[in-house]
Amino acid sequence: MQEVQEPLQGRDYHRSVGAYSLDPKPPPQLNNSQAAVKRHNIIRSLLAAALQNKGLEVYEEIHCSADQDSVWRIDIIAINTKKSVAEIIDPTIRFEQSKAQPNDVDQEKKEI
């Protein structure tokens, strides 16, 4: 195995079975929208894992059709098979801007 003589500043590296492979390209910079989607997806996955740990049957990113041939994604469906109950969960991740924001987001989701 060849030793790396200098630090890997700004580069991705992946450890695999005692060796390192270097990616010469720096990771792409995310714009605000992409960063928000990434943050949402991380939190969605953490929430889904927590629901599974509670014993629920969980499905993430279910694609479905809506009116006028539009396509939607359901973030999480959590099913309690013992009680025959299912919940659709749509986490919304926002930075706080006002005290009324929770009510504003609730109204916005109901209008979708």
C-alpha positions in Angstrom: 0.0 0.0 0.0 1.4 3.4 -1.0 1.5 6.1 1.7 0.0 9.5 1.1 2.7 12.1 1.7 0.5 15.2 2.0 -2.8 16.0 3.6 -5.9 15.4 1.5 -7.2 18.9 1.8 -10.5 19.5 -0.1 -10.6 16.0 -1.6 -12.9 13.1 -1.0 -11.3 9.8 0.0 -12.9 6.5 0.6 -11.4 3.8 2.7 -11.8 0.3 1.3 -10.1 -2.9 2.6 -6.9 -1.3 3.7 -6.5 1.0 0.7 -7.5 4.5 -0.2 -8.9 5.6 -3.5 -8.8 9.4 -4.2 -11.3 11.4 -6.2 -9.4 14.3 -7.8 -12.5 16.4 -8.1 -13.7 18.4 -5.0 -17.3 17.8 -4.0 -19.8 20.0 -5.9 -21.1 23.1 -4.0 -24.8 23.0 -3.3 -27.1 25.9 -3.9 -29.7 26.9 -1.2 -32.4 24.8 -2.8 -30.2 21.7 -3.1 -29.0 22.1 0.5 -32.6 22.4 1.7 -33.5 19.2 -0.2 -30.5 17.4 1.2 -31.3 18.5 4.8 -35.0 17.4 4.3 -33.9 14.0 3.0 -31.6 13.4 6.0 -34.3 14.3 8.5 -36.9 12.2 6.6 -34.6 9.2 6.8 -33.8 9.7 10.5 -37.5 10.0 11.2 -38.3 6.9 9.2 -35.6 4.9 11.0 -37.1 6.1 14.4 -40.5 4.9 13.3 -39.2 1.6 12.3 -37.4 1.2 15.6 -40.9 1.7 17.2 -42.1 -1.3 15.3 -44.0 0.4 12.5 -43.9 -0.7 8.9 -42.3 2.3 7.1 -42.1 3.3 3.4 -40.2 6.3 2.1 -40.6 8.4 -1.0 -43.7 6.7 -2.5 -44.3 8.0 -6.0 -48.0 8.5 -6.9 -50.2 10.3 -9.4 -52.5 13.2 -8.7 -55.1 15.1 -10.8 -54.2 16.3 -14.2 -51.3 13.8 -14.6 -49.1 15.5 -12.0 -46.7 13.3 -10.0 -46.3 13.6 -6.3 -44.1 11.9 -3.7 -45.3 10.9 -0.3 -42.3 11.3 2.1 -43.2 8.7 4.6 -46.0 6.2 5.1 -46.0 4.6 8.6 -48.2 1.6 9.2 -49.2 0.2 12.6 -50.2 -3.4 11.4 -51.4 -4.3 14.9 -54.0 -1.5 14.9 -54.6 -1.4 11.1 -53.8 2.3 11.1 -51.5 4.2 8.7 -50.2 7.7 8.7 -48.8 9.8 5.9 -46.0 12.0 7.2 -44.7 15.0 5.3 -41.9 16.7 7.3 -41.3 20.3 6.6 -37.9 21.8 7.4 -37.8 25.6 7.6 -35.7 28.2 9.3 -37.8 30.1 11.8 -38.8 33.5 10.5 -41.7 34.5 12.8 -43.9 33.2 15.6 -46.7 32.6 13.2 -44.6 30.3 11.0 -46.0 27.0 12.3 -49.5 28.1 11.5 -48.5 29.4 8.1 -46.8 26.1 7.2 -49.8 24.2 8.4 -52.1 26.3 6.2 -49.8 26.0 3.3 -49.7 22.1 3.6 -53.5 22.0 3.7 -53.8 24.0 0.5 -51.6 21.6 -1.5 
